[in-house]
Amino acid sequence: MKRIALTIAMALLLTPAAFAQRLRIDLPADLAARAAESVDVTLDGPMLKLASKFMNDDSDADARAVREMVSGLQGIYVRSYEFDKEGEYDRSILNGLRSQLGPSWKKIVTVQSRNKENVEIYVDTREGSNKVAGLVILSAEPKELTIVNLVGPVDLDRLSSLEGQFGIPRMSGRGKGKNHD
Amino acid sequence: MHLERNLERALHRADPAPGLADRVLKRLEPAPPRQVRARRWQAVAAALVLVVLGGGWVARHEMERRAGERARDQALLALRIAGAKVRFAQEQVRGIGSHTNG
């Protein structure tokens, strides 16, 4: 009985933390319709567990690492839109996302370019630890908008080295082969 | 005289109990066709139940497999996009660092 009560208490304590790391991605409804290509990924706990079951990790350490990363996450939320011409979206929509990031979120990288890609990377370092408990990437290009929100522990070095591994094709040089959702 | 009477009593013809012939014949007869048919139907029904249960299990397994593979593909796509953005940012930072140092 005590154990059940403890589990419920832990779940109640952890749930707001997980929700706090999750971004509410409210974008204009017609954004996807205006985009030439769009990606919409929403995977939460049970689906991530299921996804990790279908990842073979027998062969190499990288595959195992990806599987571990996926099974450790509580949520993966991605919206990515690629437009045929510039000015199809208002960059101010990102302000609504930035305003949701509480004090535990730290901006670790800002790449700004007038004509190219602007990228902001935020990490959630809870409880003063050095471990990343959540990740938000806001990427705005003249013809592309990408929002990534990973909830749970994330190894940034591992994440950046994933391209080309474990069936993850390279996107460098711009991902014209994006899968549609 | 005594012997004769005993022999006569022993060899006296006695009729069998009524219905004995029927009972013997009934035992020798094969099961009536109605019973055989009922057993066949039972076997068919059992086989159908097995097929339905097995089919249901296979269908459920297949649905789970498809959902799992779809979730896996989506997770990998999301990680691919996130990885590309982090990598781009890292390269930009390294580029600035190398310009500053050089």
Interface residues (C-beta under 8 A of the other chain):
Chain A: V39 V41 L43 M47 L48 L50 A51 S52 K53 F54 M55 V66 M69 V70 I76 Y77 V78 S80 V109 V111 E117 V119 I121 L135 I137 S139 T146 V148 L150 L156 L159 S160 S161 L162 E163 F166 G167 I168 P169 M171 S172 G175 K178 N179 D181
Chain B: E64 R65 A67 G68 E69 A71 R72 D73 Q74 A75 L76 L77 A78 L79 R80 I81 A82 G83 A84 K85 V86 R87 F88 A89 Q90 Q92 V93
